């Protein structure tokens, strides 16, 4: 899903177990809290977050105009997920720069 | 294995065992298990993995080592069951393979197979039970009403298909009792007594249930939501070994933190308790890191909530990358550990060093 910091969905392809509104709202909250916290800690702008949970992974990538949010199952290795996500983020950024 | 090879393997194992004895931690036990796997001593690996998990149930190293061990041990079964699905698929073939994946802790595969078995053969109860078990496991860990509801619905579906499955009925009655759904539990015990009227376990359970307090509502959804509220208030969570040790003695924890100084790029570590209370920090000690701890507490809360609401279960770790470096959050046995580093360290090295610190240094 591509979502703005305020939770507006720009584009999405979600699996059957995920609801668009929930993913957008929760992602937006997570991004806002993380970005603000990192600034408060003096660590600058949030670029990427990779979360591992008991049953899956989430990756958030800053696209400047919004965030790319990817949720995967556990069976995918983190390194593999990050390569795919970075590649998708690059393509989206290129696409945006052409508009 | 030849005589010489056997002798050599024994010597290597003895050496590995001495390493564990010198500093017993989940990390060192996991390394021993890996050594056993490498040497083909799978029974030894199994024995130590079982003991280790009993001793350190929250340890990530041991869970991973257990998975590797069980995969090595079940490799032949896995091949046979996969072949069975290819050549003569049936409800039991899906059930067997799903159970095997569940045992191997490959839960995505287990869910996928059980779902497929359930869709293709809806009148066989086994695949409902596998899915229900997995959902119930998750309910036990996350204590979320939605998981509990889904688990009980799946178990009920299995009961509809086979109302004389003793183990299933007893398990469901125990689950209802644990969440406070007394009348639901009584109904299941009565089903057991219909076909096994003298069963002592069922009669005992019935007596216990009848003497228990009746719930305010009989609606399962409401009961589970009430359970979730009580769980959120911390009524059911048990303290693990690490949190019990360091909540009682945060000074001991603070003395361990400087060992992270040797990590390349290390800047700061802050450790919070299960409710976000500041336990220890380095450098500067707890007093010198109050503001950082408040901010990190918010980050932990957001990540934990986000994981649960995205339906990927309990948050374990998160790497936050920003201009100034990495902020690595790890939850280990209810302790919330935040390690801050600059960009000089490689991400994988940061993960490994923090993993070792959590799974070894904190336990010894």
Interface residues (C-beta under 8 A of the other chain):
Chain A: X17 X18 X22 X23 X26 X27 X29 X30 X33 X34 X37 X38 X40 X41 X42 X43 X44 X45 X46 X47 X48 X49 X50 X51 X52 X53 X54 X55 X56 X57 X58 X71 X73 X74 X75
Chain B: X106 X107 X108 X109 X138 X141 X291 X292 X295 X296 X298 X299 X301 X302 X303 X305 X306 X307 X309 X310 X311 X312 X313 X314 X315 X316 X317 X318 X319 X320 X321 X322 X323 X324 X325 X327 X340
